[in-house]
Amino acid sequence: MLHPRQTKGFIKRRAIYRRYHPTFTEFRAAVEETIDQLPTTHAESLASLMTLNFQRFENVSLMAA
């Protein structure tokens, strides 16, 4: 599952950035179209965001607060 911030950023890049929507109705339609296409057209791009990159720390001393 993607973090909501990642999903929001993905939708912004696909529907909003570098595009002019003269009315709110057209803006909303562009966002809804992008959301509708997430499982089909954008599936591969979205899957690339779902990587398991975790930072690991070895031998870390923790200080008591």
N, C-alpha and C positions, 0 to 999 in steps of 0.2 A: 504494500500500500504506500502510496506517495504521501509525503508530508503536504498539508494544505498550501503551504507557502510555495512549494515546487509546482503544484498544480496551478495555482494562481499565476505564477510567473510564466508557465507554459502557455496558458490561455491568453495572457496579455501579449506575448510574443507572436502568437499565431493570429489573433483577431484584432489587435489594437495598434501595435507599433507600426509606424510608417504608413498608416492608413487614415484617410479622412472619411468620417461618417457624418454627413451633413445634418442628420436628424438623430434624435435619441432612439427612434424606432429602428433605424438602420444599424446603429451601434449595437443595440440589444440583439438584433437578428444575427449580426456577425459573431457575437459572443455565443449565442445559442447554437449557431451552426457549428462552431468550433467544438463546443461541448458534445454535440450530437456525433461528431466525427471522431471523438477520442478513441473508441474501441475499434474503429475501422481504418480510416485514412491516417490518423496520427498514432496508431498503435506502436509502430516500430520506433518512432521518435520518443514516445513516452516510455517505452521499455528501456531505452538507453539511459534514462534518468534513474531507473530503479536498480542501481548497483549497490553492492554491499561494501562500501569503503569505510572502514572504521579505523580510527587511529588507536594504536595499542601503546601502552606505556609499560615498560619493564622496570622492576626494582625502584618503584617510586615510594619515597618516604612521605607519609602523611603527617602533618602537624595538627595536634589537637587544638581546637579553638578555645 
